[in-house]
Amino acid sequence: MDKRTRTISFIVFSFLSLASIFFAFQVKADFNFEQFFPDGDPDLDYFYEFTKEFETDDNFLLIAIHREEGIFEKKFLEAFHDFSKKSKRLPFVNSGQSVTLLQYPRKTPFGFTSQPAIHRSSPEKYEEDKKRLLEDERYAGSLISKDAKAAVVALKLIDNIQIDNSRILMSKMDSLISTYDFESHHYLGRPNFQKEFIDLQFREMAISTVISGILVLLVMWFIFKRGWGIFIALLSIAVGMLLFVGMLGITGRTLNVMSALYPVL
């Protein structure tokens, strides 16, 4: 290879590497497990038709608030009720329910009315409210734990919420819940799982890259035992990896559950 060809090659690969650095930051992760099924698969088509008619079954976020001494305490119930109402107003939330928002129908001489499942301002009624809720199979073990030490806010979300919206929702939820003095809380639902899963993908990809680099370095040291040769080889691998990730960004491809294998390959 003459000097002119080497110079042109160096300039081309330098330009492609710089462009790849920019597009590498445009690469996003994908959470949809439907990508493992080929387009036109009859089972996938049936799934789409089913969700279109009956909606998805993971469009929810549950927030469990725990109090070791029990939730039936006026200050806690007032704070939990306020949190329940504000949670319903967060973005991408369609509706919400909790034991303090729950209403029981009641028949009176003047017709049907409703009464709260928990009389927050009447502590003398707490035992009666607690007994009624724990005996109700619809709510015991779901909106309230069977030991009455935790209560749940159940939020119904928009269908097929994506990662960008999930991050917004979870960020606002974390900010909201930090304004209350709750002992502990736990999340369950698509937005939290989606965010944690994709963060795990990026962590695993970074760890795989580092481990793969170290292994390649050790192998090349035993083979070449020349610092300059090892540097050139590792630089070539790094540029190849960078060009690959940049190509993902240019073509709009997303990272999925198999992405951790990219550095190894």
Stockholm file with secondary structure:
# STOCKHOLM 1.0

chainA/1-265         MDKRTRTISFIVFSFLSLASIFFAFQVKADFNFEQFFPDGDPDLDYFYEFTKEFETDDNFLLIAIHREEGIFEKKFLEAFHDFSKKSKRLPFVNSGQSVTLLQYPRKTPFGFTSQPAIHRSSPEKYEEDKKRLLEDERYAGSLISKDAKAAVVALKLIDNIQIDNSRILMSKMDSLISTYDFESHHYLGRPNFQKEFIDLQFREMAISTVISGILVLLVMWFIFKRGWGIFIALLSIAVGMLLFVGMLGITGRTLNVMSALYPVL
#=GR chainA/1-265 SS CCHHHHHHHHHHHHHHHHHHHHHHTTCCBCCCGGGGSCTTCHHHHHHHHHHHHHCCSCCEEEEEEECTTCSCCHHHHHHHHHHHHHHTTSTTEEEEECTTTCEEEEEETTEEEEEESSCTTCGGGHHHHHHHHHTCTTTBTTTBCTTSSEEEEEEEECTTCCHHHHHHHHHHHHHHHTTSCCSEEEEEEHHHHHHHHHHHHHHHHHHHHHHHHHHHHHHHHHHTCCHHHHHHHHHHHHHHHHHHHHHHHHHTCCBCTTGGGTTTC
#=GC SS_cons         CCHHHHHHHHHHHHHHHHHHHHHHTTCCBCCCGGGGSCTTCHHHHHHHHHHHHHCCSCCEEEEEEECTTCSCCHHHHHHHHHHHHHHTTSTTEEEEECTTTCEEEEEETTEEEEEESSCTTCGGGHHHHHHHHHTCTTTBTTTBCTTSSEEEEEEEECTTCCHHHHHHHHHHHHHHHTTSCCSEEEEEEHHHHHHHHHHHHHHHHHHHHHHHHHHHHHHHHHHTCCHHHHHHHHHHHHHHHHHHHHHHHHHTCCBCTTGGGTTTC
//
